[in-house]
Amino acid sequence: MNLLYRSRCWIAFVLIALLAACNVKSDMDNMERLVMEIETKFNRGEDISQDTAIFQARRYFDVSDDAEMKTLAALYSGCVYWQQNDYDSAMKALDEAIATAKASEDLKLMEKVQTTISTLNGDLDHTENMISVFLRRRRMLNIILLALVATVALVLFLLYRAAQKRATIAELNLSIVELQKESETLAETNRDNLFQRAMMIYKVFLIGENKDVDKASFQKLKSCVCGRETDNAYQTILEEYNKVYPEVVQRIREHQPALTDAEFKVCILSMMPFSVKEVADILKVSPAMIGKCRTNIRKKFGMTEARGNIEEFVNQNISLT
């Protein structure tokens, strides 16, 4: 029984091997028939661009020892690629077919490969020229695409810079408006401070003379210092100053006639006393000009200190009472 059983196993193995061999033979026959059908269609001039089953046959024969079928499968795979305009894949397949045919040293097979390749587009040299033209066109297309991309990038960059410039200009305009508002606020504050300083000084003058506060005079000072019409601010202040000290202007003129009109104005306003900035605001000149006038006044008065107090010097050296 054991022997019989073993005999049946061998029989089973033999049957399986026979079936496998038949199946392998059947697959090979199918692949060979497929290659021959595509070869026939190509030789008749028919379109084989859709016969992509040849790629499966090429993979099948790629691992076989049948040099002829391996060569033909690669050859007609290249033809299918060629008609599909996939020239890169076509050239790889055709190169493989040429290499396989040369390795087989089969002259008839090499001649068939040469003839098939020549019929693709006249002759092999012309085919190579067509491929070169295709590659050149593709390179030109790539160059054009790169140029377009660079142009678009440049346009986008310029648009971005223009947008940045507009944003910067808008920010600057906003800053200018804010600075103008701050400047107006500061100017108003300066005028208010100057008016308050003038009022305080004028009150001191009135109190010193035991006179009642002249409200009309206050209103005139307020108009010339803080109002819209400030062109005659000095003249108004001088008139009000003379109401309290009527002889000051005359005595300063007599003591130092060399003073220019500008220096005289600065001297009178320094007697009240206003600061350099306040005197510049009243006379509508720069603080630097006021500083220069004060230096000339000290020199003409014979003051030895470069930054001496003009009001104190006049009070000590010129009788104002």
TIKEZA-739614 format. One record per residue: x, y, z of N, C-alpha, C, O in turn; residue in one letter. Coordinates in steps of 0.2 Angstrom, whole numbers, plus 5000, padded with zeros to 4 digits. Layout:
REM TIKEZA-739614
XYZXYZXYZXYZA ...
REM end
This chain:
REM TIKEZA-739614
500449945000500050005000500450065000500350114996M 500950065004501450125004501750134998501850194995N 501950074994502350084988501850114983502050154979L 501250084983500750114978500550184979500550224975L 500550204986500450274987500950314985500850374982Y 501550294986502150324983502150334976502350384973R 501950284972501950284965501450334963501550364958S 500850334966500350384964500650454965500450504961R 501050474970501350534971501750554965501750614963C 502150504963502650514957502250534951502350574947W 501650494951501250504945500950574945500950614940I 500750594951500450664952500950714950500850764947A 501550704952502150754951502250764943502350814941F 502250704940502350704933501750734929501950774925V 501150724932500650754928500650834929500550874925L 500850854935500850924937501450954932501351014930I 501950924932502550944928502350954920502551004917A 501950904918501750904911501250964910501250994905L 500750974915500351024914500651094914500551134910L 501151104918501551164919501951174912501951234910A 502251124910502551134903502151154898502251194893A 501551124898501051134893500851214893500751244888C 500751234900500551304901501051354899500951404895N 501651334900502251374898502251374891502351434887V 502151314888502251314880501651354877501751394872K 501051354881500451394878500651464879500451504874S 500951494884501051564885501551584880501451634877D 502051544879502551564874502251564867502451614863M 501851514865501451514859501051584858501051614853D 500751604863500351664863500751724862500551764858N 501351724865501751784865502051784858502151844855M 502251724855502551724848502051744843502151784839E 501451724844500851734839500751814840500651844834R 500751844846500651914846501151954843501052004839L 501851934843502351974840502251964832502352014829V 502051904830502051894823501451934820501551954814M 500951934824500351974821500552054821500352084816E 500852074826501052144825501552154820501552204816I 502052104819502552114813502152114806502352154802E 501652074806501252074799500952134798500952164793T 500552164803500252224803500752284801500552324797K 501352284804501752334803502052334795502152384792F 502152274793502452264786501852284781502052304775N 501252274783500652294778500552374779500152394775R 500952404783500852474784500252504788500052554788G 500052454792499452474796499652504803500252504805E 499252544806499352574812499452524818498952484819D 499952524822500052484827500152524834500352494839I 499952584834500052624840499652604846499852624851S 499052564844498652544850498852474852498552444857Q 499352444849499452374850499952374856500552344855D 499752394862500252394868500352334871500752324875T 500052274868500152214871500852184870501152144873A 501152224865501852204863502352214869502852184869I 502152264873502552284879502552224884503152204887F 502052184884501952124889502452074886502752034889Q 502352064879502852014876503552034876503951984877A 503752094876504452114877504652094884505252074885R 504252114889504452094896504552014897504951994900R 504051974893504051904893504751874890505051834894Y 504851904884505451874881506151904884506651884882F 506051954888506651984890507051944895507651944896D 506751894898507051844902507151774899507351724903V 506951774893507051704889507751704886508051754885S 507851644883508451634879508351634872508851624868D 507751654870507551654863507851724860507451774861D 508351724857508651794855508251824849508151884849A 507951784845507551804839506951844842506751894840E 506551804846505951834849506051894853505751944854M 506651894857506851944861506952004857506752064859K 507351994852507452054847506852084844506752144844T 506352034841505752054838505352094843505052144841L 505252064849504852104854505052174855504652214856A 505752184856506052244857505952294851505752354852A 506052264845505952304839505252324838505252384837L 504752284839504152314837503852354843503352394842Y 504152344849503952384855504152454853503852504854S 504752464850505052524848504652554842504552614842G 504352514838503952534832503252564835503052624833C 502952534840502352554843502452624847502152674846V 503052624851503252694854503352744849503152804850Y 503652724843503752774838503152804835503052864834W 502652764834501952784831501552824836501152864835Q 501752814843501452854848501852914849501652954854Q 502352934845502752994846503152994853503353054855N 503252934856503652934862504352914859504552854860D 504752964857505352944853505852924858506352884856Y 505852954864506352924869506352854871506852814870D 505752834872505552764873505752714867505952664868S 505552744861505652714855506352694854506552644852A 506752754855507552744854507852694859508252654857M 507552684865507852634870507652564867508052524867K 507052554865506852494863507252474856507452414856A 507252514852507652504845508352484847508652444844L 508652524851509352514853509452444856509952404855D 508952424860508952354863508952304858509252254858E 508452314853508352264847509052264843509252204842A 509352314842510052314838510552274842510852234839I 510552294849511052254853510952184853511452144853A 510352164854510152094855510352054848510552004848T 510152084842510252054836511052054835511251994832A 511452104836512152094836512452034840512852004838K 512152034846512451984851512251914848512651864849A 511651904844511551834842511951814836511951764834S 512251864832512651854826512251824821512451784817E 511551834821511151814816511051864810510751914812D 511351854805511351904799510651924797510451984796L 510251874796509551884794509151924799508751974797K 509251914805508951944811509152024811508752064812L 509852034810510152094809509852134803509752194804M 509752104798509552134792508752154793508552204791E 508352114796507652124797507652184802507252234801K 508052194807508052244812508252314808507852364809V 508752304803508952364800508352394795508252444794Q 508052344792507552354787506952394790506652444788T 506752364796506152384800506352454802505852504802T 506852464805507052534807507052584802506852644802I 507352564796507352604790506652634788506552684785S 506152584788505552594786505152644790504652674788T 505352654796505052704801504952774798504452804799L 505552794795505552864792506052864786506452914786N 506052824782506452824776507052784777507252744773G 507552814782508152774783508352794790508052844793D 508852754793509052764800509352834801509252864806L 509752864796510052924797509552984797509553024801D 509052974793508453024793508053024799507853074802H 508052964802507652954808508052984814507753024818T 508652974814509053014819509053084818508953124823E 508953114812508953184811508253204814508153264817N 507753164813507053184815507053184823506753234826M 507453144826507453144833507853204836507653234840I 508353224832508753284834508353344833508353384837S 507953344828507453404827506953404832506853454835V 506653344834506253344840506553364846506253404850F 507153344848507453364854507653444854507553474859L 507853464848507953534847507353574849507353634852R 506753554846506153594847505953584854505653634857R 506053534857505853524864506353574868506053604873R 506953574867507353624870507153694869507153734874R 506953714863506753774862506053794866505953844868M 505653744866505053754870505153764877504853804881L 505653724880505853734887506153804888506053834893N 506553824883506853894884506253944884506253994888I 505753934879505253984879504853984885504654034888I 504753924888504353924894504753954900504453984904L 505453944900505853974905505754054905505754094909L 505754074898505754144897505054174899505054234902A 504554134898503854164900503854164908503554204911L 504154104911504154104918504554164921504254194926V 505054184918505554234920505154304919505154344924A 504754314914504454374913503854384918503754434920T 503454324919502954334924503254344931502954384934V 503754314932504054324939504254404939504254434945A 504554424934504754494934504154544935504254594938L 503654534931503054574931502754574938502554624941V 502754514941502454504948502954544953502654574958L 503554534952504054574956503954654956503954684961F 503854674949503754744948503154764951503054824954L 502554724951501954744954502054744961501754784965L 502354694964502554694971502854754974502654794979Y 503454774970503754834972503354904971503354944975R 502954904966502454964965501954964971501855014973A 501754904973501254904979501554924985501354964989A 502254904986502654924992502755004991502655034997Q 502855024986502955094985502355134986502355194990K 501755114984501155144985501055144993500755194996R 501155084996501055085003501455125007501255165012A 502155135005502555175008502355255007502355295012T 502155275001501955335000501255355004501255405007I 500855305005500255315009500455325016500155365020A 500955285019501155295026501455365027501355395032E 501855385022502255445022501655505022501755555026L 501155495018500655545018500255555025500155605027N 500155495027499855485034500255525039500055555044L 500955505039501355535044501455615043501455645048S 501455635037501455705036500855745039500855795042I 500255705038499655735040499655735048499455785051V 499955685051499955685058500455735061500355765066E 501055745057501555795059501255865058501355905063L 500855875053500555935052500055955058499956005061Q 499655905060499155915066499555925072499355965076K 500155885073500555895079500855965079500856005084E 501055985073501356055072500856105074501056155077S 500256095071499756155073499556155080499456205083E 499556095083499456085090499956125094499856165099T 500656105092501156135096501256215095501356255099L 501056235089501056305087500556345092500656395094A 499956315092499356345096499656345104499456395107E 499956285106500156285113500756345114500756375119T 501156345109501656405110501356475110501556515114N 500856485106500556545106500156555113500256615116R 499856505115499556515122500056525127499956565132D 500656485127501156505132501456575132501556605137N 501556595125501756665125501356715127501556765130L 500656705126500156755128500156755136500156805139F 500156695139500156685146500856725149500756755154Q 501356715146501956745148501956825148502156865152R 501656845142501556915141501056945146501157005149A 500556905148500056935153500356935160500256985163M 500756885161501056885168501556945168501556985174M 501956965163502457015163502057085164502257125167I 501557085160501157155160500757165166500757225168Y 500557115170500257125176500757145181500657185185K 501357115181501957145185502057215184502157255189V 502057235178502157305176501657345179501757405182F 500957325179500457365181500457365189500357415192L 500557305192500557305199501157355202501057385207I 501757355198502357395200502157465200502457505204G 501657485196501557555195500857575199500657625199E 500657525203499957535207499457555202499057595204N 499357525196498857545192498357485191498557425193K 497757495190497257445189497457405182497757435178D 497257345182497357305176496857325171496257335171V 497157345165496857365159496657305155497057275151D 495957295155495757235151495757245144495857195140K 495657305142495757315135496457305132496557275127A 496957325136497657305134497757235134498057205130S 497457195139497457125139497257095132497557045129F 496657125130496357095124496757115118496857065113Q 497057165118497557185112498157135112498357115107K 498457125118498957075118498757005116499156975112L 498156985118497956925116497856915109497956865106K 497556965106497456965098498056965094498156925089S 498657005097499257005093499656945094500056925089C 499556915100500056855101499656785099499956745096V 499056775101498656715100498156725094497956665091C 498056775091497556785086497756765079498356745078G 497356775074497556765067498056825065498456805061R 497856885067498256935064498856955069498756985074E 499456925068500056935072500556965069501156965072T 500457005063500957035060501257095064501857105064D 500857125068501057185072501157175079501057215084N 501357105081501357085088501857135092501757155097A 502457145089502957185092502757255094502757285099Y 502357285089502157355089501657355095501657405099Q 501157305095500657305101500957305107500857335112T 501457255108501857245114502157305116502257325122I 502557335111502957395113502457455116502657485120L 501857455112501457515115501157495122501157545126E 501057435123500757425130501357425135501257445141E 501957415133502557415137502657495139502857505145Y 502557535134502657605135502157635140502357685143N 501557605140501057635145501357625152501157665156K 501757575153502057565160502657595161502757635166V 503157595156503757625157503857675151504157655146Y 503557725151503557775145504257795143504357825137P 504757795147505357825146505957775144506457795142E 505757715144506257655143506557665136507157665135V 506057665131506257665124506757725122507257715119V 506557785125506957845124507657835127508157855124Q 507657815133508357815136508757755133509357775133R 508557705131508957655128509257685121509757675119I 508757715118509057745111509557805113510057805109R 509457845118509957895119510657855122511157885120E 510557805126511157775128511557735123512157735123H 511257705118511557665113511257675106510857635104Q 511357735103511057745096511357705091511057705085P 511857665092512157625087511757555086511857525081A 511257545090510857485089510457495083510057545081L 510457435079509957435073509257425075509157415081T 508757435070508057425072507957355075507557345079D 508257305071508157235074508457225081508157195085A 509057255082509357245088508957285094508957255099E 508657335092508257375097507657335099507457335105F 507357305094506757265095506857205100506557195105K 507457175098507657115103507857145110507657105114V 508157205110508357225117507657245121507657225127C 507157275118506557295121506257225124505957225129I 506157175119505857115121506257075126505957045130L 506857085126507257055131507157085138507357055143S 506957145138506857175145506257155148506157165154M 505757115144505157105147505157045153504757055157M 505556995153505956975147505656905144505356865147P 505756905138505556845134506156805132506656835132F 506056745131506656695130506756705122506456745119S 507356675120507556685113507056655108506856685103V 506756595110506256565106505556615106505256615101K 505456645111504856685112504956745108504456775104E 505556775108505656835104505656815097505356855093V 505956765095505856735088505156735085505056745080A 504756705090504056695088503656765087503256775082D 503856815091503556875090503756915084503356945081I 504456915083504756945077504656905071504856935065L 504456845071504456795065505056785062505156795056K 505656775066506256765063506556695066506156675071V 507056675064507356615067507656625074507956685075S 507756585078508056585085508856605084509056645088P 509156575078509856595077509956665076510456695078A 509456695072509456775071509456815077509756865078M 508956785082508956825088509556815092509756865096I 509856755092510456745096511056795093511456815097G 511056805087511556845084511456915086511956955088K 510856935086510657005088510857015095511157075097C 510656975100510856975107511656985108511857025112R 511956945104512756955104512957025102513357045105T 512657045097512857115095512657165100513057215101N 512057155103511857205108512357205114512557255117I 512557145116513057145122513757175120514057215124R 513957165114514557205112514457275112514957315114K 513957305109513857375109513757405116513857465117K 513457365120513357385127513957385131514057405137F 514457345128515157335132515057285137515457285142G 514657235136514557185141515157135140515257115135M 515457115146516057065145515856995145516256955142T 515256975148515056905148514756895141514256935139E 514956835138514656815132513956805132513556815127A 513656775138512956765139512656805145512256775148R 512856865145512656905151511956925150511656925144G 511556935155510856955155510757025153510957075157N 510457035148510357105145509957145150510057205151I 509357115152508957155157509257175163509157235165E 509657135166510057155172510557205171510657255174E 510857205165511357255163511057325162511357375164F 510457325159510157385157509957415164509957475165V 509657375168509357395175509957425179509857475183N 510557395179511057425183511457485180511757525183Q 511457485173511857535170511457595167511757645165N 510857585166510357635163509857645168509457605169I 509657715169509157725174508457725170508357755166S 508057675173507457665169506857685174506257685172L 506957715180506457735184506257805184505857825187T 
REM end
